Amino acid sequence: MAPIPGSGLAKGLAVTLRTMTRKTVTEQYPDTLPELPPRTRGVIGLFEENCTVCMLCARECPDWCIYIDSHKETVPPAAPGGRERSRNVLDRFAIDFSLCMYCGICIEVCPFDALFWSPEFEYAETDIRDLTHERDKLREWMWTVPAPPALDPGAEEPKEIAAARKTAEKLAAAQAQPGEGTS
């Protein structure tokens, strides 16, 4: 069935009329903070303990606004007879928010959950050079990251949590045994 000529114009005018009849609401921004949706993209926070300096975020960033410097350290063997290992140590992690387009690719590709969205949006600066946030500033943003949504009560427990609980129970049992024999 062919559309009636002018029906698109009538629909557009109907939307305009509905909008015109609604009462306007002005939010007094500095005095009252806006209610943001739960998945608001504000600033990126860094959980430094999870960062393994894999450089995936910097490589995948389309704007090249992530700067990472690191060095290698030798770690002694965990058990006697083992071999030494080397690991990357983070020296610098910075994001230039004057270049960032907030696409979230860096957060999505991070395999170790070191980057998170924070809903904070009030980080304007008078000088554009101050929009490059180093790892100390990025760590501060982590405290504003909201908790993840609750898991489905009927869902299976994640294997990481199950493994951590099993390890904690073993440690508790090992600590309880020496205390029983010394009485």
C-alpha positions as CSV (number, residue, x, y, z in Angstrom):
1,M,0.0,0.0,0.0
2,A,1.4,3.4,-1.0
3,P,1.7,6.1,1.6
4,I,-0.7,8.9,1.5
5,P,0.9,12.1,0.1
6,G,1.7,14.5,2.9
7,S,1.4,11.9,5.7
8,G,5.0,12.4,6.7
9,L,4.4,16.1,7.0
10,A,1.3,15.5,9.2
11,K,3.3,13.1,11.5
12,G,6.1,15.7,11.9
13,L,3.6,18.5,12.7
14,A,1.9,16.2,15.3
15,V,5.2,15.6,17.0
16,T,5.9,19.4,17.0
17,L,2.4,20.1,18.4
18,R,2.9,17.5,21.2
19,T,6.2,19.0,22.2
20,M,4.8,22.5,22.1
21,T,2.0,21.6,24.6
22,R,4.4,20.1,27.2
23,K,5.6,22.2,30.1
24,T,9.3,23.0,29.8
25,V,11.7,22.1,32.6
26,T,14.9,24.0,33.2
27,E,17.5,22.3,35.4
28,Q,19.6,24.6,37.5
29,Y,22.8,22.7,36.7
30,P,25.4,23.9,39.2
31,D,22.9,23.9,42.0
32,T,21.2,20.6,41.2
33,L,23.2,17.8,39.5
34,P,21.5,16.1,36.6
35,E,20.3,12.5,37.0
36,L,22.4,10.5,34.6
37,P,21.6,7.2,33.0
38,P,23.4,4.2,34.6
39,R,25.7,3.6,31.7
40,T,26.8,7.3,31.3
41,R,30.2,7.7,29.6
42,G,32.1,10.4,31.6
43,V,35.8,9.8,32.2
44,I,37.9,6.7,32.1
45,G,39.2,5.3,35.4
46,L,42.3,3.1,35.7
47,F,42.5,0.1,38.2
48,E,46.3,0.0,38.1
49,E,46.6,-3.3,40.0
50,N,44.9,-5.1,37.1
51,C,47.0,-3.5,34.3
52,T,49.6,-6.0,32.9
53,V,51.0,-3.4,30.4
54,C,49.8,-5.5,27.5
55,M,49.3,-2.3,25.4
56,L,46.1,-3.5,23.8
57,C,44.2,-0.3,24.8
58,A,46.9,1.9,23.3
59,R,47.1,-0.1,20.1
60,E,43.3,-0.2,19.5
61,C,42.7,3.4,20.3
62,P,41.6,5.1,17.0
63,D,42.8,8.5,18.4
64,W,46.1,7.4,19.8
65,C,45.4,9.3,23.0
66,I,46.7,6.6,25.4
67,Y,50.3,6.8,26.4
68,I,51.9,3.9,28.2
69,D,55.5,3.5,29.4
70,S,56.9,0.4,31.1
71,H,60.0,-1.6,31.9
72,K,60.8,-5.3,32.5
73,E,61.6,-6.6,36.0
74,T,63.0,-10.1,36.8
75,V,60.9,-12.0,39.4
76,P,62.7,-14.7,41.4
77,P,61.4,-18.2,41.1
78,A,58.3,-19.0,43.1
79,A,59.6,-22.4,44.2
80,P,63.1,-23.7,44.6
81,G,64.5,-25.1,41.4
82,G,62.2,-22.9,39.3
83,R,63.3,-20.4,36.8
84,E,63.2,-16.6,37.0
85,R,60.4,-14.8,35.2
86,S,60.2,-11.4,33.7
87,R,57.2,-9.1,34.0
88,N,56.2,-5.7,32.7
89,V,56.0,-2.9,35.3
90,L,53.9,0.1,34.6
91,D,55.8,3.4,34.6
92,R,53.3,5.8,33.0
93,F,49.7,5.5,31.9
94,A,48.1,8.7,30.6
95,I,45.0,9.5,28.6
96,D,44.7,12.8,26.7
97,F,41.0,13.7,27.0
98,S,41.4,16.6,24.6
99,L,41.9,13.9,21.9
100,C,39.7,11.1,23.3
101,M,36.4,10.6,21.4
102,Y,34.9,8.4,24.2
103,C,34.3,5.4,22.0
104,G,35.1,2.9,24.7
105,I,37.2,0.6,22.6
106,C,40.0,0.7,25.1
107,I,37.7,-0.5,27.9
108,E,36.2,-3.2,25.7
109,V,39.6,-4.7,24.6
110,C,41.2,-4.7,28.0
111,P,41.4,-8.4,28.9
112,F,42.2,-7.8,32.6
113,D,39.5,-5.2,33.5
114,A,41.9,-2.4,34.2
115,L,39.8,0.4,32.6
116,F,36.3,1.4,33.5
117,W,33.8,4.2,32.7
118,S,33.1,6.6,35.4
119,P,29.9,8.8,35.2
120,E,31.9,11.9,36.3
121,F,31.8,14.6,33.6
122,E,33.0,17.7,35.5
123,Y,36.7,17.8,34.7
124,A,36.9,20.9,32.5
125,E,40.3,22.7,32.5
126,T,41.3,26.2,31.5
127,D,44.4,24.9,29.8
128,I,44.1,22.2,27.2
129,R,47.4,20.7,28.3
130,D,45.8,19.9,31.7
131,L,43.4,17.4,30.0
132,T,46.2,14.8,29.8
133,H,45.4,12.8,33.0
134,E,48.3,10.7,34.4
135,R,47.8,7.4,36.2
136,D,47.4,9.1,39.6
137,K,44.4,11.1,38.4
138,L,43.0,8.1,36.5
139,R,43.2,6.1,39.7
140,E,41.2,8.8,41.5
141,W,38.4,8.4,39.0
142,M,38.1,4.7,40.0
143,W,36.3,5.6,43.2
144,T,33.4,7.1,41.2
145,V,32.8,4.0,39.1
146,P,29.4,2.5,40.0
147,A,29.2,-1.1,41.1
148,P,28.3,-3.6,38.4
149,P,24.7,-4.7,38.2
150,A,23.7,-7.6,40.4
151,L,23.9,-11.1,38.9
152,D,20.8,-13.0,38.1
153,P,19.9,-15.0,41.2
154,G,19.4,-18.2,39.2
155,A,22.7,-17.9,37.3
156,E,25.7,-20.1,37.9
157,E,28.4,-18.7,40.2
158,P,31.3,-17.3,38.1
159,K,34.3,-19.7,38.1
160,E,36.6,-16.9,39.4
161,I,34.5,-16.4,42.5
162,A,34.2,-20.1,43.1
163,A,37.9,-20.6,42.8
164,A,38.6,-17.7,45.1
165,R,36.1,-19.0,47.7
166,K,37.7,-22.5,47.5
167,T,41.2,-21.1,48.1
168,A,39.9,-19.0,51.0
169,E,38.3,-22.1,52.6
170,K,41.5,-24.1,52.2
171,L,43.5,-21.3,53.8
172,A,41.0,-21.1,56.7
173,A,41.2,-24.8,57.2
174,A,45.0,-24.8,57.1
175,Q,45.1,-22.0,59.7
176,A,42.6,-23.8,61.9
177,Q,44.5,-27.1,62.1
178,P,47.8,-25.8,63.7
179,G,45.7,-24.0,66.3
180,E,43.9,-27.2,67.4
181,G,47.1,-29.2,68.1
182,T,48.8,-26.6,70.3
183,S,46.2,-26.6,73.1
